[in-house]
Amino acid sequence: MLSTFASRGLIKLELTRALRNRKFLFFSVLYPSLLFLIIAGNADSTTKVDGTGLTVPTYMMVSMASFGALTAVLMGNSERIAKERESGWVRQLRLTTLPGHGYVLAKTASAAVVSLPSIVVVFVVAAVVKDVRLDAWQWLALTGAIWAGSLVFAALGVAIGYLASGDAVRPITMITYFGLSMLGGLWMPTTTFPQWLQDIAKWLPTHAYAALGRAIEQSQAPQAQDIAILVVFFALFAGGAAWLYRKDTLKA
């Protein structure tokens, strides 16, 4: 019972901290929408992305919504965890009734809550400014799929936070963040890549992540391969985060 109250208390604290961080909110909520307007700003509603049947605004809407969720859960988790480890905050939490999984849950929950507005804002901008139109079930399914898929990268953020020191966590996170975004096709269609790079991109979690949303836009079921890739990467990232947490606990 006490551990449950401790977990809830930490989740509330993490949410309060995240919502007060204006710089973080800008980059996770508004930045993806601005990028969407820049990338899709000059595209009309008839130009389609090769091999998808989707217009440029519709295609990039999913890309930027996915990018926004990725920003919220990855950038937010990794740096805060690394800094809290160095400041001794994590060590203090271990003296309470809070279990290890409660700490990871609190970090994941706070990031997931912030990621939802970033998804919705991109959708609103796409619908109002670029006249993207989908059925009601598609909007709901897109929101749910992108939000749920972001948990894969939330787990990655926790793992990086326990892997890197306070000084090294930012460059490691930025390289991972931009690498996954660009190679996964969030900034530009992978159909524009050389064939060898396309072959690599299709195995990345960000490519599979965005593919879920695009399948919904096309009124199709997600590809089994994309779902399998996300499940495997979530297991790897979450397992790595749990192992690093236990390793960090033994050092304390």
Secondary structure as UniProt FT lines:
FT   HELIX           2..20
FT   HELIX           22..25
FT   HELIX           26..30
FT   HELIX           31..40
FT   TURN            41..42
FT   TURN            50..52
FT   HELIX           56..70
FT   HELIX           71..75
FT   HELIX           76..87
FT   HELIX           89..94
FT   HELIX           100..129
FT   HELIX           136..163
FT   TURN            166..168
FT   HELIX           169..183
FT   TURN            184..185
FT   HELIX           190..192
FT   HELIX           195..201
FT   TURN            202..203
FT   HELIX           205..217
FT   TURN            218..219
FT   HELIX           224..251
//
